[in-house]
Amino acid sequence: MIKYTNNMSCTKEELSELFLSVNWNSGKYPDKLYESIKNSTYKIFAYDDSRLVGMVAGLSDECINLFISYLLVNPEYHNNKIGTTLLHEITTIKNFNRIELISEIKDKDFYLKNNFIEDGVGMFKIKW
């Protein structure tokens, strides 16, 4: 049974392993990644017993805006509603007027199914 918590009890290595499971470059930088998650306004973790299998993190002005910076689930656990649950948990913390995120095209249908709309163009300046 998957358990959800906002308690950040995972290690740098566990976070890195989760991010690398979905081929995200940030997993190659465990120290920076850990600090990024630790400093996020909101974070929710999904555990299968003691194994970290998913997480969501976001930044907020605590009033109007929430930007979801990370939402990922280990591929071994896809199709178990973990991503949907994490998304619901973070988007209902407060009554935000605007919730934003940037996703890959392959994940577009997931977000549309979860009541997000496609609007605008994502712009990036990435330095790894």
Stockholm file with secondary structure:
# STOCKHOLM 1.0

chainA/1-128         MIKYTNNMSCTKEELSELFLSVNWNSGKYPDKLYESIKNSTYKIFAYDDSRLVGMVAGLSDECINLFISYLLVNPEYHNNKIGTTLLHEITTIKNFNRIELISEIKDKDFYLKNNFIEDGVGMFKIKW
#=GR chainA/1-128 SS CEEEESCCCCCHHHHHHHHHHTTCGGGGCHHHHHHHHHTSSEEEEEEETTEEEEEEEEEECSSSEEEEEEEEECGGGTTSSHHHHHHHHHHTSSCCSEEEECCCGGGHHHHHHTTCCCCSCCCCCCCC
#=GC SS_cons         CEEEESCCCCCHHHHHHHHHHTTCGGGGCHHHHHHHHHTSSEEEEEEETTEEEEEEEEEECSSSEEEEEEEEECGGGTTSSHHHHHHHHHHTSSCCSEEEECCCGGGHHHHHHTTCCCCSCCCCCCCC
//
